[in-house]
């Protein structure tokens, strides 16, 4: 499994969201509150993953 696939795996993303919630992360540039994270990610997960994968070049490196 490629590193990007591991990063974008469901279990890794779930853990990352869990850690943000535990740390009571502050809103980012998008002004979203931690409480909004689950519903936003559920709704936009496929788009987010696609956008990240689209940034990869043909050799699998981020561009």
PDB file of N, CA, C, O and CB in Angstrom:
ATOM      1  N   UNK A   1       0.849  -1.172   0.000  1.00  0.00           N
ATOM      2  CA  UNK A   1       0.000   0.000   0.000  1.00  0.00           C
ATOM      3  C   UNK A   1       0.899   1.242   0.000  1.00  0.00           C
ATOM      4  O   UNK A   1       1.838   1.342   0.790  1.00  0.00           O
ATOM      5  CB  UNK A   1      -0.968  -0.006   1.229  1.00  0.00           C
ATOM      6  N   UNK A   2       0.598   2.176  -0.890  1.00  0.00           N
ATOM      7  CA  UNK A   2       1.367   3.412  -0.966  1.00  0.00           C
ATOM      8  C   UNK A   2       1.088   4.277   0.259  1.00  0.00           C
ATOM      9  O   UNK A   2       0.041   4.168   0.897  1.00  0.00           O
ATOM     10  CB  UNK A   2       1.035   4.183  -2.260  1.00  0.00           C
ATOM     11  N   UNK A   3       2.040   5.126   0.565  1.00  0.00           N
ATOM     12  CA  UNK A   3       1.915   5.992   1.731  1.00  0.00           C
ATOM     13  C   UNK A   3       0.651   6.846   1.661  1.00  0.00           C
ATOM     14  O   UNK A   3      -0.055   6.975   2.661  1.00  0.00           O
ATOM     15  CB  UNK A   3       3.142   6.887   1.855  1.00  0.00           C
ATOM     16  N   UNK A   4       0.355   7.423   0.514  1.00  0.00           N
ATOM     17  CA  UNK A   4      -0.837   8.279   0.392  1.00  0.00           C
ATOM     18  C   UNK A   4      -2.106   7.473   0.654  1.00  0.00           C
ATOM     19  O   UNK A   4      -3.065   8.002   1.216  1.00  0.00           O
ATOM     20  CB  UNK A   4      -0.900   8.929  -1.011  1.00  0.00           C
ATOM     21  N   UNK A   5      -2.126   6.217   0.258  1.00  0.00           N
ATOM     22  CA  UNK A   5      -3.280   5.357   0.527  1.00  0.00           C
ATOM     23  C   UNK A   5      -3.416   5.091   2.019  1.00  0.00           C
ATOM     24  O   UNK A   5      -4.530   5.021   2.539  1.00  0.00           O
ATOM     25  CB  UNK A   5      -3.154   4.029  -0.238  1.00  0.00           C
ATOM     26  N   UNK A   6      -2.298   4.944   2.705  1.00  0.00           N
ATOM     27  CA  UNK A   6      -2.329   4.758   4.155  1.00  0.00           C
ATOM     28  C   UNK A   6      -2.840   6.027   4.838  1.00  0.00           C
ATOM     29  O   UNK A   6      -3.649   5.968   5.764  1.00  0.00           O
ATOM     30  CB  UNK A   6      -0.925   4.385   4.688  1.00  0.00           C
ATOM     31  N   UNK A   7      -2.351   7.178   4.363  1.00  0.00           N
ATOM     32  CA  UNK A   7      -2.773   8.455   4.942  1.00  0.00           C
ATOM     33  C   UNK A   7      -4.270   8.656   4.759  1.00  0.00           C
ATOM     34  O   UNK A   7      -4.953   9.118   5.673  1.00  0.00           O
ATOM     35  CB  UNK A   7      -2.000   9.622   4.305  1.00  0.00           C
ATOM     36  N   UNK A   8      -4.781   8.310   3.585  1.00  0.00           N
ATOM     37  CA  UNK A   8      -6.194   8.529   3.275  1.00  0.00           C
ATOM     38  C   UNK A   8      -7.086   7.352   3.651  1.00  0.00           C
ATOM     39  O   UNK A   8      -8.272   7.343   3.325  1.00  0.00           O
ATOM     40  CB  UNK A   8      -6.350   8.818   1.813  1.00  0.00           C
ATOM     41  N   UNK A   9      -6.522   6.363   4.334  1.00  0.00           N
ATOM     42  CA  UNK A   9      -7.339   5.213   4.730  1.00  0.00           C
ATOM     43  C   UNK A   9      -8.388   5.646   5.742  1.00  0.00           C
ATOM     44  O   UNK A   9      -8.192   6.597   6.498  1.00  0.00           O
ATOM     45  CB  UNK A   9      -6.458   4.085   5.318  1.00  0.00           C
ATOM     46  N   UNK A  10      -9.482   4.943   5.738  1.00  0.00           N
ATOM     47  CA  UNK A  10     -10.594   5.268   6.632  1.00  0.00           C
ATOM     48  C   UNK A  10     -10.154   5.267   8.091  1.00  0.00           C
ATOM     49  O   UNK A  10     -10.528   6.154   8.858  1.00  0.00           O
ATOM     50  CB  UNK A  10     -11.741   4.279   6.434  1.00  0.00           C
ATOM     51  N   UNK A  11      -9.363   4.273   8.471  1.00  0.00           N
ATOM     52  CA  UNK A  11      -8.935   4.180   9.870  1.00  0.00           C
ATOM     53  C   UNK A  11      -8.023   5.339  10.256  1.00  0.00           C
ATOM     54  O   UNK A  11      -8.134   5.860  11.366  1.00  0.00           O
ATOM     55  CB  UNK A  11      -8.220   2.852  10.117  1.00  0.00           C
ATOM     56  N   UNK A  12      -7.125   5.755   9.368  1.00  0.00           N
ATOM     57  CA  UNK A  12      -6.230   6.866   9.671  1.00  0.00           C
ATOM     58  C   UNK A  12      -7.004   8.181   9.757  1.00  0.00           C
ATOM     59  O   UNK A  12      -6.760   8.984  10.657  1.00  0.00           O
ATOM     60  CB  UNK A  12      -5.127   6.967   8.610  1.00  0.00           C
ATOM     61  N   UNK A  13      -7.925   8.403   8.836  1.00  0.00           N
ATOM     62  CA  UNK A  13      -8.717   9.630   8.867  1.00  0.00           C
ATOM     63  C   UNK A  13      -9.599   9.682  10.106  1.00  0.00           C
ATOM     64  O   UNK A  13      -9.768  10.740  10.712  1.00  0.00           O
ATOM     65  CB  UNK A  13      -9.576   9.743   7.609  1.00  0.00           C
ATOM     66  N   UNK A  14     -10.157   8.541  10.478  1.00  0.00           N
ATOM     67  CA  UNK A  14     -10.993   8.483  11.678  1.00  0.00           C
ATOM     68  C   UNK A  14     -10.162   8.834  12.913  1.00  0.00           C
ATOM     69  O   UNK A  14     -10.615   9.575  13.786  1.00  0.00           O
ATOM     70  CB  UNK A  14     -11.630   7.079  11.835  1.00  0.00           C
ATOM     71  N   UNK A  15      -8.956   8.301  12.976  1.00  0.00           N
ATOM     72  CA  UNK A  15      -8.057   8.594  14.096  1.00  0.00           C
ATOM     73  C   UNK A  15      -7.673  10.075  14.107  1.00  0.00           C
ATOM     74  O   UNK A  15      -7.629  10.690  15.173  1.00  0.00           O
ATOM     75  CB  UNK A  15      -6.790   7.715  14.015  1.00  0.00           C
ATOM     76  N   UNK A  16      -7.399  10.647  12.951  1.00  0.00           N
ATOM     77  CA  UNK A  16      -7.026  12.067  12.874  1.00  0.00           C
ATOM     78  C   UNK A  16      -8.166  12.955  13.369  1.00  0.00           C
ATOM     79  O   UNK A  16      -7.941  13.895  14.132  1.00  0.00           O
ATOM     80  CB  UNK A  16      -6.647  12.451  11.425  1.00  0.00           C
ATOM     81  N   UNK A  17      -9.376  12.656  12.936  1.00  0.00           N
ATOM     82  CA  UNK A  17     -10.537  13.438  13.379  1.00  0.00           C
ATOM     83  C   UNK A  17     -10.720  13.284  14.880  1.00  0.00           C
ATOM     84  O   UNK A  17     -11.016  14.255  15.577  1.00  0.00           O
ATOM     85  CB  UNK A  17     -11.821  12.997  12.631  1.00  0.00           C
ATOM     86  N   UNK A  18     -10.546  12.075  15.375  1.00  0.00           N
ATOM     87  CA  UNK A  18     -10.672  11.818  16.815  1.00  0.00           C
ATOM     88  C   UNK A  18      -9.667  12.664  17.603  1.00  0.00           C
ATOM     89  O   UNK A  18     -10.014  13.247  18.630  1.00  0.00           O
ATOM     90  CB  UNK A  18     -10.459  10.315  17.118  1.00  0.00           C
ATOM     91  N   UNK A  19      -8.435  12.728  17.125  1.00  0.00           N
ATOM     92  CA  UNK A  19      -7.399  13.505  17.818  1.00  0.00           C
ATOM     93  C   UNK A  19      -7.703  14.994  17.801  1.00  0.00           C
ATOM     94  O   UNK A  19      -7.476  15.684  18.795  1.00  0.00           O
ATOM     95  CB  UNK A  19      -6.038  13.253  17.185  1.00  0.00           C
ATOM     96  N   UNK A  20      -8.210  15.494  16.688  1.00  0.00           N
ATOM     97  CA  UNK A  20      -8.580  16.912  16.612  1.00  0.00           C
ATOM     98  C   UNK A  20      -9.660  17.202  17.654  1.00  0.00           C
ATOM     99  O   UNK A  20      -9.604  18.214  18.353  1.00  0.00           O
ATOM    100  CB  UNK A  20      -9.081  17.289  15.176  1.00  0.00           C
ATOM    101  N   UNK A  21     -10.640  16.306  17.750  1.00  0.00           N
ATOM    102  CA  UNK A  21     -11.733  16.505  18.710  1.00  0.00           C
ATOM    103  C   UNK A  21     -11.228  16.445  20.149  1.00  0.00           C
ATOM    104  O   UNK A  21     -11.631  17.261  20.978  1.00  0.00           O
ATOM    105  CB  UNK A  21     -12.827  15.452  18.499  1.00  0.00           C
ATOM    106  N   UNK A  22     -10.354  15.494  20.454  1.00  0.00           N
ATOM    107  CA  UNK A  22      -9.798  15.376  21.796  1.00  0.00           C
ATOM    108  C   UNK A  22      -9.008  16.636  22.163  1.00  0.00           C
ATOM    109  O   UNK A  22      -9.086  17.125  23.289  1.00  0.00           O
ATOM    110  CB  UNK A  22      -8.898  14.128  21.897  1.00  0.00           C
ATOM    111  N   UNK A  23      -8.251  17.148  21.198  1.00  0.00           N
ATOM    112  CA  UNK A  23      -7.426  18.329  21.436  1.00  0.00           C
ATOM    113  C   UNK A  23      -8.233  19.624  21.373  1.00  0.00           C
ATOM    114  O   UNK A  23      -7.699  20.715  21.572  1.00  0.00           O
ATOM    115  CB  UNK A  23      -6.298  18.381  20.428  1.00  0.00           C
ATOM    116  N   UNK A  24      -9.534  19.483  21.092  1.00  0.00           N
ATOM    117  CA  UNK A  24     -10.410  20.646  20.988  1.00  0.00           C
ATOM    118  C   UNK A  24      -9.827  21.676  20.027  1.00  0.00           C
ATOM    119  O   UNK A  24      -9.717  22.862  20.338  1.00  0.00           O
ATOM    120  CB  UNK A  24     -10.633  21.275  22.369  1.00  0.00           C
ATOM    121  N   UNK A  25      -9.455  21.174  18.836  1.00  0.00           N
ATOM    122  CA  UNK A  25      -8.828  22.012  17.823  1.00  0.00           C
ATOM    123  C   UNK A  25      -9.584  23.304  17.564  1.00  0.00           C
ATOM    124  O   UNK A  25     -10.815  23.331  17.559  1.00  0.00           O
ATOM    125  CB  UNK A  25      -8.699  21.249  16.545  1.00  0.00           C
ATOM    126  N   UNK A  26      -8.844  24.356  17.355  1.00  0.00           N
ATOM    127  CA  UNK A  26      -9.428  25.665  17.061  1.00  0.00           C
ATOM    128  C   UNK A  26      -9.859  25.709  15.598  1.00  0.00           C
ATOM    129  O   UNK A  26      -9.315  24.977  14.771  1.00  0.00           O
ATOM    130  CB  UNK A  26      -8.418  26.809  17.370  1.00  0.00           C
ATOM    131  N   UNK A  27     -10.833  26.561  15.271  1.00  0.00           N
ATOM    132  CA  UNK A  27     -11.247  26.700  13.876  1.00  0.00           C
ATOM    133  C   UNK A  27     -10.062  27.097  13.002  1.00  0.00           C
ATOM    134  O   UNK A  27      -9.198  27.871  13.413  1.00  0.00           O
ATOM    135  CB  UNK A  27     -12.375  27.740  13.749  1.00  0.00           C
ATOM    136  N   UNK A  28     -10.041  26.554  11.796  1.00  0.00           N
ATOM    137  CA  UNK A  28      -8.981  26.893  10.848  1.00  0.00           C
ATOM    138  C   UNK A  28      -9.390  28.059   9.976  1.00  0.00           C
ATOM    139  O   UNK A  28     -10.257  28.856  10.336  1.00  0.00           O
ATOM    140  CB  UNK A  28      -8.628  25.691   9.980  1.00  0.00           C
ATOM    141  N   UNK A  29      -8.753  28.144   8.823  1.00  0.00           N
ATOM    142  CA  UNK A  29      -9.049  29.252   7.911  1.00  0.00           C
ATOM    143  C   UNK A  29     -10.489  29.208   7.411  1.00  0.00           C
ATOM    144  O   UNK A  29     -11.037  30.231   7.001  1.00  0.00           O
ATOM    145  CB  UNK A  29      -8.094  29.226   6.727  1.00  0.00           C
ATOM    146  N   UNK A  30     -11.101  28.027   7.444  1.00  0.00           N
ATOM    147  CA  UNK A  30     -12.489  27.902   6.987  1.00  0.00           C
ATOM    148  C   UNK A  30     -13.502  28.228   8.087  1.00  0.00           C
ATOM    149  O   UNK A  30     -14.710  28.212   7.850  1.00  0.00           O
ATOM    150  CB  UNK A  30     -12.736  26.495   6.469  1.00  0.00           C
ATOM    151  N   UNK A  31     -13.004  28.523   9.289  1.00  0.00           N
ATOM    152  CA  UNK A  31     -13.838  28.918  10.433  1.00  0.00           C
ATOM    153  C   UNK A  31     -14.772  27.818  10.936  1.00  0.00           C
ATOM    154  O   UNK A  31     -15.713  28.105  11.676  1.00  0.00           O
ATOM    155  CB  UNK A  31     -14.656  30.115  10.062  1.00  0.00           C
ATOM    156  N   UNK A  32     -14.529  26.571  10.549  1.00  0.00           N
ATOM    157  CA  UNK A  32     -15.361  25.465  11.023  1.00  0.00           C
ATOM    158  C   UNK A  32     -14.983  25.101  12.450  1.00  0.00           C
ATOM    159  O   UNK A  32     -13.808  25.076  12.817  1.00  0.00           O
ATOM    160  CB  UNK A  32     -15.219  24.237  10.100  1.00  0.00           C
ATOM    161  N   UNK A  33     -15.998  24.823  13.237  1.00  0.00           N
ATOM    162  CA  UNK A  33     -15.791  24.400  14.615  1.00  0.00           C
ATOM    163  C   UNK A  33     -15.599  22.882  14.642  1.00  0.00           C
ATOM    164  O   UNK A  33     -16.051  22.179  13.739  1.00  0.00           O
ATOM    165  CB  UNK A  33     -16.989  24.828  15.520  1.00  0.00           C
ATOM    166  N   UNK A  34     -14.933  22.390  15.670  1.00  0.00           N
ATOM    167  CA  UNK A  34     -14.687  20.955  15.815  1.00  0.00           C
ATOM    168  C   UNK A  34     -15.998  20.175  15.760  1.00  0.00           C
ATOM    169  O   UNK A  34     -16.054  19.081  15.199  1.00  0.00           O
ATOM    170  CB  UNK A  34     -13.950  20.663  17.135  1.00  0.00           C
ATOM    171  N   UNK A  35     -17.043  20.741  16.341  1.00  0.00           N
ATOM    172  CA  UNK A  35     -18.342  20.070  16.377  1.00  0.00           C
ATOM    173  C   UNK A  35     -18.919  19.842  14.970  1.00  0.00           C
ATOM    174  O   UNK A  35     -19.761  18.964  14.781  1.00  0.00           O
ATOM    175  CB  UNK A  35     -19.323  20.889  17.210  1.00  0.00           C
ATOM    176  N   UNK A  36     -18.472  20.617  14.003  1.00  0.00           N
ATOM    177  CA  UNK A  36     -18.969  20.497  12.626  1.00  0.00           C
ATOM    178  C   UNK A  36     -18.182  19.485  11.807  1.00  0.00           C
ATOM    179  O   UNK A  36     -18.590  19.117  10.705  1.00  0.00           O
ATOM    180  CB  UNK A  36     -18.922  21.846  11.939  1.00  0.00           C
ATOM    181  N   UNK A  37     -17.064  19.039  12.341  1.00  0.00           N
ATOM    182  CA  UNK A  37     -16.132  18.211  11.582  1.00  0.00           C
ATOM    183  C   UNK A  37     -16.747  16.907  11.080  1.00  0.00           C
ATOM    184  O   UNK A  37     -16.615  16.581   9.900  1.00  0.00           O
ATOM    185  CB  UNK A  37     -14.935  17.901  12.426  1.00  0.00           C
ATOM    186  N   UNK A  38     -17.416  16.155  11.955  1.00  0.00           N
ATOM    187  CA  UNK A  38     -17.974  14.861  11.547  1.00  0.00           C
ATOM    188  C   UNK A  38     -18.945  14.990  10.387  1.00  0.00           C
ATOM    189  O   UNK A  38     -18.808  14.285   9.387  1.00  0.00           O
ATOM    190  CB  UNK A  38     -18.670  14.203  12.717  1.00  0.00           C
ATOM    191  N   UNK A  39     -19.917  15.871  10.504  1.00  0.00           N
ATOM    192  CA  UNK A  39     -20.922  15.981   9.448  1.00  0.00           C
ATOM    193  C   UNK A  39     -20.307  16.516   8.161  1.00  0.00           C
ATOM    194  O   UNK A  39     -20.664  16.063   7.074  1.00  0.00           O
ATOM    195  CB  UNK A  39     -22.073  16.887   9.898  1.00  0.00           C
ATOM    196  N   UNK A  40     -19.388  17.472   8.267  1.00  0.00           N
ATOM    197  CA  UNK A  40     -18.751  18.018   7.060  1.00  0.00           C
ATOM    198  C   UNK A  40     -17.936  16.932   6.365  1.00  0.00           C
ATOM    199  O   UNK A  40     -18.023  16.765   5.149  1.00  0.00           O
ATOM    200  CB  UNK A  40     -17.844  19.229   7.414  1.00  0.00           C
ATOM    201  N   UNK A  41     -17.152  16.201   7.139  1.00  0.00           N
ATOM    202  CA  UNK A  41     -16.304  15.177   6.530  1.00  0.00           C
ATOM    203  C   UNK A  41     -17.137  14.051   5.924  1.00  0.00           C
ATOM    204  O   UNK A  41     -16.818  13.558   4.842  1.00  0.00           O
ATOM    205  CB  UNK A  41     -15.334  14.608   7.566  1.00  0.00           C
ATOM    206  N   UNK A  42     -18.196  13.643   6.609  1.00  0.00           N
ATOM    207  CA  UNK A  42     -19.073  12.602   6.046  1.00  0.00           C
ATOM    208  C   UNK A  42     -19.618  13.040   4.690  1.00  0.00           C
ATOM    209  O   UNK A  42     -19.664  12.254   3.744  1.00  0.00           O
ATOM    210  CB  UNK A  42     -20.244  12.287   7.014  1.00  0.00           C
ATOM    211  N   UNK A  43     -20.024  14.290   4.610  1.00  0.00           N
ATOM    212  CA  UNK A  43     -20.638  14.811   3.381  1.00  0.00           C
ATOM    213  C   UNK A  43     -19.612  14.992   2.261  1.00  0.00           C
ATOM    214  O   UNK A  43     -19.939  14.775   1.095  1.00  0.00           O
ATOM    215  CB  UNK A  43     -21.330  16.144   3.665  1.00  0.00           C
ATOM    216  N   UNK A  44     -18.387  15.384   2.589  1.00  0.00           N
ATOM    217  CA  UNK A  44     -17.402  15.768   1.577  1.00  0.00           C
ATOM    218  C   UNK A  44     -16.182  14.850   1.491  1.00  0.00           C
ATOM    219  O   UNK A  44     -15.210  15.175   0.809  1.00  0.00           O
ATOM    220  CB  UNK A  44     -16.941  17.153   1.850  1.00  0.00           C
ATOM    221  N   UNK A  45     -16.228  13.725   2.167  1.00  0.00           N
ATOM    222  CA  UNK A  45     -15.066  12.831   2.224  1.00  0.00           C
ATOM    223  C   UNK A  45     -14.544  12.435   0.844  1.00  0.00           C
ATOM    224  O   UNK A  45     -13.342  12.513   0.593  1.00  0.00           O
ATOM    225  CB  UNK A  45     -15.420  11.585   2.997  1.00  0.00           C
ATOM    226  N   UNK A  46     -15.419  12.020  -0.033  1.00  0.00           N
ATOM    227  CA  UNK A  46     -14.988  11.576  -1.366  1.00  0.00           C
ATOM    228  C   UNK A  46     -14.328  12.714  -2.128  1.00  0.00           C
ATOM    229  O   UNK A  46     -13.301  12.510  -2.774  1.00  0.00           O
ATOM    230  CB  UNK A  46     -16.181  11.030  -2.167  1.00  0.00           C
ATOM    231  N   UNK A  47     -14.904  13.909  -2.060  1.00  0.00           N
ATOM    232  CA  UNK A  47     -14.328  15.073  -2.750  1.00  0.00           C
ATOM    233  C   UNK A  47     -12.949  15.409  -2.197  1.00  0.00           C
ATOM    234  O   UNK A  47     -12.026  15.706  -2.956  1.00  0.00           O
ATOM    235  CB  UNK A  47     -15.256  16.294  -2.618  1.00  0.00           C
ATOM    236  N   UNK A  48     -12.812  15.362  -0.887  1.00  0.00           N
ATOM    237  CA  UNK A  48     -11.536  15.692  -0.249  1.00  0.00           C
ATOM    238  C   UNK A  48     -10.463  14.699  -0.681  1.00  0.00           C
ATOM    239  O   UNK A  48      -9.365  15.093  -1.075  1.00  0.00           O
ATOM    240  CB  UNK A  48     -11.678  15.698   1.291  1.00  0.00           C
ATOM    241  N   UNK A  49     -10.784  13.414  -0.604  1.00  0.00           N
ATOM    242  CA  UNK A  49      -9.817  12.388  -1.009  1.00  0.00           C
ATOM    243  C   UNK A  49      -9.457  12.532  -2.481  1.00  0.00           C
ATOM    244  O   UNK A  49      -8.287  12.416  -2.845  1.00  0.00           O
ATOM    245  CB  UNK A  49     -10.377  10.982  -0.740  1.00  0.00           C
ATOM    246  N   UNK A  50     -10.454  12.785  -3.335  1.00  0.00           N
ATOM    247  CA  UNK A  50     -10.211  12.938  -4.764  1.00  0.00           C
ATOM    248  C   UNK A  50      -9.288  14.129  -5.026  1.00  0.00           C
ATOM    249  O   UNK A  50      -8.359  14.034  -5.829  1.00  0.00           O
ATOM    250  CB  UNK A  50     -11.540  13.112  -5.520  1.00  0.00           C
ATOM    251  N   UNK A  51      -9.546  15.245  -4.351  1.00  0.00           N
ATOM    252  CA  UNK A  51      -8.734  16.446  -4.549  1.00  0.00           C
ATOM    253  C   UNK A  51      -7.278  16.189  -4.151  1.00  0.00           C
ATOM    254  O   UNK A  51      -6.357  16.651  -4.824  1.00  0.00           O
ATOM    255  CB  UNK A  51      -9.309  17.624  -3.736  1.00  0.00           C
ATOM    256  N   UNK A  52      -7.077  15.457  -3.063  1.00  0.00           N
ATOM    257  CA  UNK A  52      -5.714  15.140  -2.628  1.00  0.00           C
ATOM    258  C   UNK A  52      -5.047  14.216  -3.635  1.00  0.00           C
ATOM    259  O   UNK A  52      -3.899  14.439  -4.018  1.00  0.00           O
ATOM    260  CB  UNK A  52      -5.720  14.491  -1.226  1.00  0.00           C
ATOM    261  N   UNK A  53      -5.759  13.181  -4.064  1.00  0.00           N
ATOM    262  CA  UNK A  53      -5.185  12.238  -5.033  1.00  0.00           C
ATOM    263  C   UNK A  53      -4.885  12.930  -6.365  1.00  0.00           C
ATOM    264  O   UNK A  53      -3.921  12.570  -7.042  1.00  0.00           O
ATOM    265  CB  UNK A  53      -6.143  11.052  -5.259  1.00  0.00           C
ATOM    266  N   UNK A  54      -5.680  13.895  -6.738  1.00  0.00           N
ATOM    267  CA  UNK A  54      -5.481  14.621  -7.995  1.00  0.00           C
ATOM    268  C   UNK A  54      -4.190  15.435  -7.968  1.00  0.00           C
ATOM    269  O   UNK A  54      -3.641  15.763  -9.020  1.00  0.00           O
ATOM    270  CB  UNK A  54      -6.675  15.544  -8.272  1.00  0.00           C
ATOM    271  N   UNK A  55      -3.702  15.760  -6.774  1.00  0.00           N
ATOM    272  CA  UNK A  55      -2.448  16.502  -6.637  1.00  0.00           C
ATOM    273  C   UNK A  55      -1.224  15.612  -6.833  1.00  0.00           C
ATOM    274  O   UNK A  55      -0.095  16.101  -6.792  1.00  0.00           O
ATOM    275  CB  UNK A  55      -2.383  17.164  -5.274  1.00  0.00           C
ATOM    276  N   UNK A  56      -1.430  14.326  -7.042  1.00  0.00           N
ATOM    277  CA  UNK A  56      -0.321  13.403  -7.231  1.00  0.00           C
ATOM    278  C   UNK A  56       0.067  13.399  -8.713  1.00  0.00           C
ATOM    279  O   UNK A  56      -0.797  13.463  -9.588  1.00  0.00           O
ATOM    280  CB  UNK A  56      -0.696  11.965  -6.743  1.00  0.00           C
ATOM    281  N   UNK A  57       1.377  13.324  -8.987  1.00  0.00           N
ATOM    282  CA  UNK A  57       1.795  13.196 -10.374  1.00  0.00           C
ATOM    283  C   UNK A  57       1.816  11.717 -10.752  1.00  0.00           C
ATOM    284  O   UNK A  57       1.476  10.864  -9.932  1.00  0.00           O
ATOM    285  CB  UNK A  57       3.189  13.849 -10.599  1.00  0.00           C
ATOM    286  N   UNK A  58       2.204  11.416 -11.958  1.00  0.00           N
ATOM    287  CA  UNK A  58       2.143  10.030 -12.431  1.00  0.00           C
ATOM    288  C   UNK A  58       3.094   9.099 -11.672  1.00  0.00           C
ATOM    289  O   UNK A  58       2.914   7.882 -11.701  1.00  0.00           O
ATOM    290  CB  UNK A  58       2.465   9.982 -13.912  1.00  0.00           C
ATOM    291  N   UNK A  59       4.101   9.656 -10.996  1.00  0.00           N
ATOM    292  CA  UNK A  59       5.025   8.840 -10.213  1.00  0.00           C
ATOM    293  C   UNK A  59       4.566   8.654  -8.783  1.00  0.00           C
ATOM    294  O   UNK A  59       5.261   8.024  -7.985  1.00  0.00           O
ATOM    295  CB  UNK A  59       6.393   9.456 -10.222  1.00  0.00           C
ATOM    296  N   UNK A  60       3.389   9.201  -8.442  1.00  0.00           N
ATOM    297  CA  UNK A  60       2.875   9.054  -7.092  1.00  0.00           C
ATOM    298  C   UNK A  60       3.404  10.095  -6.118  1.00  0.00           C
ATOM    299  O   UNK A  60       3.187   9.980  -4.912  1.00  0.00           O
ATOM    300  CB  UNK A  60       3.199   7.699  -6.585  1.00  0.00           C
ATOM    301  N   UNK A  61       4.099  11.112  -6.629  1.00  0.00           N
ATOM    302  CA  UNK A  61       4.619  12.179  -5.763  1.00  0.00           C
ATOM    303  C   UNK A  61       3.645  13.330  -5.747  1.00  0.00           C
ATOM    304  O   UNK A  61       2.995  13.621  -6.751  1.00  0.00           O
ATOM    305  CB  UNK A  61       6.012  12.658  -6.233  1.00  0.00           C
ATOM    306  N   UNK A  62       3.545  13.991  -4.594  1.00  0.00           N
ATOM    307  CA  UNK A  62       2.705  15.196  -4.519  1.00  0.00           C
ATOM    308  C   UNK A  62       3.329  16.293  -5.358  1.00  0.00           C
ATOM    309  O   UNK A  62       4.541  16.504  -5.334  1.00  0.00           O
ATOM    310  CB  UNK A  62       2.527  15.671  -3.047  1.00  0.00           C
ATOM    311  N   UNK A  63       2.484  16.983  -6.095  1.00  0.00           N
ATOM    312  CA  UNK A  63       2.989  18.102  -6.908  1.00  0.00           C
ATOM    313  C   UNK A  63       2.566  19.420  -6.326  1.00  0.00           C
ATOM    314  O   UNK A  63       2.897  20.472  -6.874  1.00  0.00           O
ATOM    315  CB  UNK A  63       2.500  17.996  -8.348  1.00  0.00           C
TER     316      UNK A  63
END
